[in-house]
Amino acid sequence: MAEQEQAMGLDIGGTDDPVAFHRELLSKEPGPDPVRGNLAALAFLGWAACIAGFVVQGIDPRGRLRPRPALRWGLGVLALLVAWTVLLTVSHS
């Protein structure tokens, strides 16, 4: 890649040393950030727990909603679902 950059007169890395730039790119370990992955896993587990809490405490035996517990658990479900989605999809440079 560095040879091709030099042959075309390009400086993609903006470092005046394409060999060092591409070596640095190749030295980076591919894959997700472990902290983000662990936070996403915790958000997923919390989301599943909130769904269970909503079903157990937010709905009475006759199938009707209990407004306050349903609202609390429902907001938890929504917040953790958004957190999980953001942690998995937003690219972190």
C-alpha positions in Angstrom: 0.0 0.0 0.0 2.8 2.4 0.9 4.5 1.7 -2.5 1.2 2.5 -4.3 0.8 5.7 -2.4 4.3 6.8 -3.3 3.8 5.8 -6.9 0.6 7.9 -7.1 2.1 10.8 -5.2 -0.5 10.5 -2.4 -0.1 10.9 1.4 -3.3 9.3 2.8 -2.0 9.2 6.4 -0.7 12.8 6.3 2.5 11.7 7.9 5.0 12.0 5.0 5.9 8.3 5.8 3.4 6.0 4.3 5.3 2.9 5.4 5.1 3.9 9.1 1.4 4.9 8.7 0.4 1.5 7.2 2.5 -0.4 9.8 0.7 1.4 12.5 -2.7 0.5 10.9 -1.6 -3.2 10.7 -0.4 -3.3 14.3 -3.9 -2.4 15.6 -5.8 -5.3 16.9 -9.1 -5.7 15.1 -12.3 -6.2 17.0 -14.6 -4.4 19.3 -13.5 -2.4 22.3 -13.7 -4.8 25.3 -15.2 -2.1 27.6 -18.0 -1.3 25.1 -18.7 -5.0 24.6 -19.0 -5.6 28.3 -21.2 -2.6 28.8 -23.4 -3.8 25.9 -23.7 -7.2 27.5 -24.7 -5.6 30.8 -27.2 -3.4 29.1 -28.7 -6.5 27.4 -28.9 -8.4 30.7 -30.5 -5.4 32.4 -33.0 -5.1 29.5 -34.0 -8.7 29.9 -34.3 -8.3 33.7 -36.5 -5.2 33.2 -38.8 -7.1 30.8 -39.2 -9.8 33.5 -39.9 -7.1 36.1 -42.4 -5.5 33.8 -44.3 -8.8 33.4 -44.1 -9.8 37.0 -44.8 -6.5 38.7 -46.3 -4.3 36.0 -49.2 -6.6 35.1 -51.7 -7.9 37.7 -53.1 -11.4 37.7 -56.1 -10.4 35.6 -53.8 -9.0 32.8 -54.3 -5.3 33.5 -51.5 -2.8 33.9 -50.4 -1.5 37.3 -49.6 2.1 36.2 -46.7 3.0 38.4 -44.7 -0.2 38.3 -45.5 -0.6 34.6 -44.2 2.9 33.9 -41.0 2.3 35.9 -40.2 -1.0 34.4 -41.2 0.1 30.9 -38.9 3.1 31.1 -36.1 0.8 32.2 -36.8 -1.5 29.3 -36.7 1.4 26.8 -33.6 3.1 28.3 -31.6 -0.2 28.4 -32.7 -1.1 24.9 -31.5 2.2 23.6 -28.2 1.9 25.5 -27.6 -1.6 24.2 -28.3 -0.5 20.6 -26.1 2.5 20.8 -23.2 0.6 22.3 -23.4 -2.0 19.5 -23.9 0.3 16.6 -22.1 3.6 17.1 -18.6 3.5 15.8 -15.9 4.6 18.2 -12.8 5.9 16.5 
